[in-house]
């Protein structure tokens, strides 16, 4: 966002930082090329070029706009954050190697899922703490126990965010019943 006193990056900055693994002292150059697109080049603190991760198909970030706060035109905008008090239910989970490699996060049916998802649900949007929306597939299964598997955009989010084995995440749901959107936050990498 451009103001007379400078440019402030807020919404999406966390996703950009995580995607490129930007560290303290790095230089980020953004050039507007038109049609809402920017070219980005990065250098580390000693001037070496930081290579962009390669994804096939290319990564496309979509911002969830439903919870973006109203911004006054003369104020510096705040970054997107989840408000834990907005969730009726939340659930913390430690990610396993299988969930990271297979592209499916497995959630036991009882407890959080029973209260927030419907067995007939086939898709859901996961919104991360950066405000990015990840379109995921959902599969309900009964073997070896009742569970939901979340895939599709899940694997792309894992890759883009660089999540690792043992990473602790929190899922939040704003309401009872069949939610079309769950909120996702990394508690510990």
Residue, then its C-alpha position, 0 to 999 in steps of 0.5 A: x500500500x502506498x502512502x506519501x511517507x512510504x510503502x508498507x507491505x502488510x497483507x501477504x507479507x508473511x506468505x512472501x517471507x515464508x515462500x522465499x525463506x527471506x531472512x533478516x538483512x535481505x533485499x526485496x525488489x518489487x517491480x510492477x509489470x501491470x495487470x496487478x502483477x509484480x516481478x520480485x527479485x531477492x538478494x541475501x545480506x551479502x548480495x547473493x541472489x536468492x533463487x525462487x522455489x520451483x513448483x509445477x504447476x506454478x504457485x498461486x496465492x489467493x487471499x481470503x477477503x472475508x475477514x480482512x479488517x476495514x481500513x481507514x484511508x489515512x491509517x497504515x493498515x494492519x497485517x492479517x491475523x486470525x483472532x482465536x476468540x472468533x473460533x467456537x472450536x479449535x484443535x492443535x495437531x502435530x504433523x507426521x512425516x506421512x501427512x507431509x509426504x502423502x499430501x493428506x492431513x488426517x484428522x480423527x472424526x471424533x471431537x473437533x471434526x464431528x462438531x465442525x465438518x459433515x461426513x458428506x463434505x468433499x471440499x473446504x478452504x483452509x485459510x492460513x494466518x497470512x490470509x492465504x486461502x488454500x482450496x482442499x479436498x476432503x475425504x471421509x473414511x472409516x478404516x482403520x478408524x473414522x477420520x477425515x483426510x484433507x488433501x489437494x491444496x494441503x500439499x501445496x500449502x505444506x510445500x509453500x510454507x516449508x512445514x516439517x515433521x513435528x510442526x504443531x498447527x492449530x485449526x479453528x472453526x467459527x461455527x457448529x456444523x458443516x463449515x466451508x472454511x477452516x482457519x489454520x495457524x502454525x504454532x511451532x515449526 
